[in-house]
Amino acid sequence: MDYLVKALAFDGQVRAYATRTTETISEAQRRHQTWPTASAALGRAMTAGLMLGSMIKDEAKLTIKIEGGGPIGAILVDSNGKGEVRGYVTNPQVHFDLNAKGKLDVARAVGTNGFLTVVKDLGLKENFSGQVPIVSGELGEDFTYYLVTSEQVPSSVGVGVLVNPDNTILASGGFIIQLMPGAEEETILEIENRLNTIEPVSKLIQKGLTPEEILQEVLGEENVKILEKQEVRFHCPCSRERIESAIISLGEQEIQAMIEEDGKAEAQCHFCNELYHFNLEELEQIKKIAAER
């Protein structure tokens, strides 16, 4: 089971999150048939999205858009405070040789000429929106930069995805470490030293470390106090009813055009690739509803 933990460390000087998302990203990979480099980019963005989502209230929603000008096009991720996430990349079949460090070349796929945007719908009159330039394209550093610049919280974000030779997901997960106001210098130095020496987070998950153990690895076992555990999963709220409502909103004339041209309609959800079919009879019925509005 994929899950996320929230914790405090160093007597409340540090707030921390960690998650294992292997099954969640596997579901996205299956639905979108992503190739390895695209899987790594989408998986890192969705993993970060889950952790950012866990910082907001249950019913609140968060949308991440990453447009770096690279060959995978835009990455879009939706998450909420309930541990649910969905996402897609514009061009899922993108893959390159490994980079100089022997890792999937996410920066090349994402590109470094563009922006990372986070929009939070907290149920208030206006949404909170923050945007930062993409600084590395590897995404961990980019989310770190977003939190430091846009939310003014000194943070470190680690996200990683390992892909099997058959394109399936081997391991996926991440962590976010945030310094609270008044964090002591020696605490900061200790965390920096640990971050410089730990293995990549995907490797830790591949070794079987739980989110709790990842935080202990990053912050020291004796320093971490786990506060909460939350299940996370791929979830798309699209449904036949929602698609039907969208068709109704096109209006009677538009629906009549569909009937005359094709005698049927097909709609596909970008986020989960679910395909919805409407036959002639159903379209006639939908047109009737549209006419009554």
C-alpha positions, 0 to 999 in steps of 0.5 A, spaced: 500 500 500 502 506 498 502 511 503 504 518 506 507 520 513 507 527 516 512 528 522 516 533 526 523 533 527 529 536 532 523 538 537 519 541 532 524 545 528 523 541 522 517 539 519 517 533 514 513 529 509 515 522 506 511 518 501 511 511 497 508 512 491 510 506 487 503 503 486 500 510 484 505 511 479 504 504 476 497 506 475 499 512 471 504 509 467 499 503 465 493 508 463 498 513 459 503 508 457 509 512 458 516 511 456 521 511 462 523 518 462 516 520 461 514 516 467 520 519 471 518 526 470 510 524 471 512 520 477 516 525 480 511 531 479 505 526 482 509 524 488 511 532 489 503 533 488 501 528 493 506 531 499 504 538 497 496 536 497 497 533 504 499 540 507 492 543 505 485 541 508 481 535 505 477 538 501 482 543 498 485 542 491 491 543 488 493 543 481 501 543 478 503 545 471 510 544 469 512 547 462 519 547 461 519 547 453 522 540 453 519 534 448 514 531 453 510 538 453 506 540 459 505 536 465 499 537 469 497 534 476 491 534 480 491 533 488 488 534 494 488 533 502 485 526 502 491 523 498 488 523 491 492 524 485 492 524 478 496 527 472 498 526 465 504 528 460 502 531 453 507 526 450 507 520 454 512 516 449 518 520 450 525 516 452 532 518 452 539 515 453 541 515 461 544 522 463 552 523 465 550 520 472 547 514 469 540 516 471 533 517 467 534 524 463 528 528 466 531 535 465 532 533 457 525 531 457 522 537 461 526 542 459 529 548 463 525 554 459 519 555 462 515 555 469 512 551 474 506 553 477 502 551 483 494 553 484 491 552 490 483 552 491 482 552 498 475 554 498 476 561 499 473 567 494 480 567 490 485 561 489 492 562 491 497 561 485 505 561 485 509 561 479 517 560 479 522 559 473 524 552 472 531 552 475 533 544 473 528 540 470 530 535 474 523 537 478 526 535 485 530 542 485 524 545 482 519 544 487 525 546 492 525 552 489 518 553 488 517 552 496 523 557 498 521 562 493 513 562 492 511 560 499 518 562 503 519 556 507 526 553 507 525 546 504 529 540 501 525 536 496 527 529 494 523 525 489 525 519 485 522 514 480 525 507 478 523 504 471 523 496 470 526 494 463 519 493 461 517 500 462 513 498 469 515 502 475 520 499 480 520 504 485 517 511 486 517 516 492 519 522 495 520 527 501 520 534 503 524 537 509 522 544 511 525 548 516 520 552 521 522 559 523 527 559 529 531 553 527 538 552 530 544 553 525 547 546 528 540 543 526 541 546 519 548 543 518 546 536 520 540 536 515 545 539 510 550 533 511 545 528 511 542 530 505 549 530 502 550 523 503 544 519 503 542 515 497 537 517 492 530 516 495 528 511 489 533 507 491 531 507 498 524 505 496 527 499 492 531 497 498 524 496 502 525 502 506 518 505 509 516 512 508 518 513 516 524 509 515 526 514 509 525 520 514 529 517 519 535 516 514 534 523 512 533 526 519 536 521 524 532 516 527 532 519 534 530 526 531 523 524 528 516 524 531 511 521 526 504 525 527 500 522 522 499 516 516 495 517 510 493 512 504 495 515 497 492 513 491 491 515 483 484 517 483 480 521 477 473 523 479 471 523 472 465 519 470 460 518 465 455 523 468 460 529 468 462 528 461 454 528 459 454 534 463 459 537 459 456 535 452 449 538 454 453 545 456 455 545 448 448 546 447 443 543 442 446 546 435 453 543 437 449 536 439 445 536 433 451 537 429 454 531 432 448 527 431 448 529 423 456 528 422 457 521 426 451 519 429 455 518 436 460 521 440 466 519 444 470 523 449 476 521 453 479 524 460 486 527 459 487 525 466 486 517 466 485 516 459 478 513 460 474 513 454 466 514 454 462 512 448 455 515 447 450 512 441 445 516 437 440 514 442 443 517 447 445 523 444 438 524 442 436 524 449 442 529 451 440 533 446 433 533 449 436 535 456 440 541 452 434 544 449 430 544 455 435 548 459 
